[in-house]
Amino acid sequence: MSGAPSSGGLTASLDPHLPGWLRPVGRAMLWVNRAMLGLGMVALIAAALILTSSVLSRYFLQASTDWQDEAAVFCLVGATFLCGAFLQSLRGHVGIEAFSTLLPPWVNRVRQLLVDLMCLAFCTFFAWKSWSLCHEAWVDGQTTSSSWAPPLWIPYSLMSLGMSLLVLQLLLQVVASANACRPARDPAVKEVAA
């Protein structure tokens, strides 16, 4: 059995093109992604249980349920954003598989690098904006407009953490993709000084 985390048949592993000095960070990300996946599963189950209890208490007990919808949304925000880096580590986000199979390997590596760079730019902006929203919500004491009024920094912090992990995962993949695009050097051939 390898040291790579595995979840339900989905196995994440280190990219072989990741430079040696980044391998400890890559291994740490494998385990962080695995932990976030576990938290995401718990949050998804919690959201399902909260919504089910909400429906049952409204139907059978005619009880007012003003907190369940927001609590479920907070859980779903956490599940969605915290699992993004794990999904990216599998390269499981939306992609066109047929297109990549038509390209020569070197063109596909360059395409993958360009896509990773664009995703990194977008996700870096998104993470920065998420952290600024989280900071504003914390400083201003912002809450939702419901009667329960939970603080908004909770979903914003989950979103910010998830996007920051996604940025780190993309950064590792950009470095690995750039490394894969470099021409291979034959170690047997020694450079001769002119």
C-alpha positions in Angstrom: 0.0 0.0 0.0 1.3 3.4 -0.9 1.4 6.5 1.3 -0.9 8.4 -0.9 -4.4 9.2 0.4 -7.3 7.3 -1.2 -11.0 8.0 -1.1 -13.6 5.7 -2.5 -11.5 4.6 -5.5 -10.2 8.1 -6.1 -6.5 8.1 -5.5 -4.4 11.3 -5.3 -0.7 11.0 -5.7 2.3 13.2 -6.1 3.0 14.4 -9.6 6.3 12.8 -10.8 7.3 16.2 -12.3 7.2 18.0 -9.0 10.7 19.1 -8.1 12.3 17.5 -5.0 12.3 20.6 -2.9 8.5 20.8 -3.3 7.7 17.2 -2.6 7.3 17.7 1.2 4.7 20.4 0.4 3.0 18.1 -2.1 2.8 15.3 0.5 1.4 17.7 3.1 -1.2 18.8 0.5 -2.2 15.2 -0.1 -3.0 14.8 3.6 -4.6 18.2 4.0 -6.8 17.5 1.0 -7.8 14.1 2.5 -8.7 15.8 5.8 -10.8 18.5 3.9 -12.5 15.7 2.0 -13.4 14.1 5.3 -14.8 17.4 6.7 -16.7 17.9 3.4 -18.3 14.5 3.8 -19.3 15.3 7.4 -20.7 18.7 6.3 -22.7 17.1 3.5 -24.2 14.5 5.8 -24.9 17.2 8.4 -26.7 19.3 5.7 -28.8 16.4 4.7 -29.8 15.6 8.3 -30.5 19.3 9.1 -32.8 19.6 6.0 -34.5 16.3 6.7 -35.3 17.3 10.3 -36.5 20.7 9.0 -39.0 19.1 6.6 -40.2 16.6 9.2 -40.6 19.2 12.0 -42.5 21.6 9.7 -44.7 18.8 8.3 -45.5 16.8 11.5 -45.0 19.4 14.2 -45.9 22.6 12.3 -42.8 24.0 14.0 -41.1 27.1 12.8 -37.6 26.3 11.4 -35.8 29.5 10.8 -32.2 28.3 11.4 -32.1 25.0 9.4 -31.9 26.4 5.9 -29.0 28.7 6.8 -27.1 26.0 8.7 -27.5 23.6 5.8 -26.2 26.3 3.4 -23.2 27.0 5.6 -22.5 23.2 5.6 -22.8 23.0 1.8 -20.5 26.1 1.3 -17.9 24.3 3.5 -18.3 21.0 1.6 -18.1 22.7 -1.8 -15.1 24.9 -1.2 -13.0 22.7 1.2 -13.1 19.8 -1.3 -12.0 21.9 -4.3 -8.3 21.3 -3.8 -8.8 17.5 -3.5 -10.8 17.5 -6.8 -8.1 19.6 -8.5 -5.4 17.2 -7.3 -7.2 14.5 -9.3 -7.7 17.0 -12.2 -11.4 16.2 -11.7 -12.7 19.6 -12.6 -14.5 20.1 -15.9 -12.3 19.3 -18.9 -12.6 18.1 -22.4 -11.0 14.7 -22.5 -11.5 14.2 -26.2 -9.5 17.3 -27.1 -6.5 16.3 -25.0 -6.3 12.9 -26.6 -6.1 14.4 -30.1 -3.0 16.5 -29.2 0.6 15.4 -29.3 1.9 14.9 -25.8 4.1 18.0 -25.8 1.3 20.2 -27.0 -1.0 18.7 -24.3 1.6 19.5 -21.6 1.8 23.1 -22.8 -2.0 23.3 -23.0 -2.3 21.9 -19.4 0.3 24.5 -18.2 -1.6 27.4 -19.8 -5.0 26.2 -18.4 -3.4 25.8 -14.9 -1.9 29.3 -15.1 -5.4 30.8 -16.1 -7.0 28.8 -13.3 -4.3 29.9 -10.8 -4.9 33.6 -11.8 -8.6 33.4 -11.3 -8.5 31.4 -8.1 -5.9 33.7 -6.6 -8.2 36.6 -7.2 -11.1 34.7 -5.8 -9.2 33.7 -2.7 -8.0 37.3 -2.1 -11.6 38.6 -2.5 -12.9 35.9 -0.2 -10.4 36.8 2.5 -11.3 40.5 2.2 -15.0 39.6 2.5 -14.3 37.5 5.5 -12.3 40.3 7.1 -15.1 42.8 6.5 -17.7 40.4 7.9 -15.5 39.9 11.0 -14.7 43.6 11.6 -18.2 44.9 10.9 -20.0 42.1 12.7 -22.1 41.3 9.7 -24.8 38.7 10.1 -27.4 37.2 7.8 -30.8 38.9 7.6 -32.8 36.1 9.2 -34.1 36.0 12.8 -31.3 33.5 13.6 -28.7 35.9 12.3 -25.5 33.8 12.3 -22.3 35.7 11.6 -21.3 35.8 7.9 -17.6 35.3 8.6 -18.4 31.6 9.0 -19.2 30.8 5.4 -16.7 33.4 4.2 -13.9 31.8 6.1 -14.8 28.4 4.8 -14.9 29.8 1.2 -11.5 31.6 1.8 -9.8 28.6 3.3 -11.1 26.3 0.5 -10.0 28.8 -2.3 -6.6 29.2 -0.6 -6.0 25.5 -0.6 -7.1 25.4 -4.2 -4.6 28.1 -5.1 -1.8 26.1 -3.3 -2.8 22.9 -5.2 -2.8 24.8 -8.5 0.6 26.4 -7.7 2.0 22.9 -7.2 0.5 21.7 -10.4 1.8 24.8 -12.4 5.3 24.1 -11.1 5.0 20.4 -12.0 3.5 21.3 -15.5 6.3 23.8 -16.1 8.8 21.2 -15.1 7.2 18.6 -17.5 7.5 21.1 -20.4 11.2 21.5 -20.0 13.3 19.5 -22.4 14.8 16.4 -20.8 18.5 16.5 -20.2 20.6 13.4 -20.7 22.7 13.0 -17.5 25.3 11.0 -19.5 26.0 14.0 -21.7 28.3 16.5 -20.1 28.4 20.1 -21.1 31.7 21.1 -22.7 32.9 24.6 -21.9 33.8 26.4 -25.1 
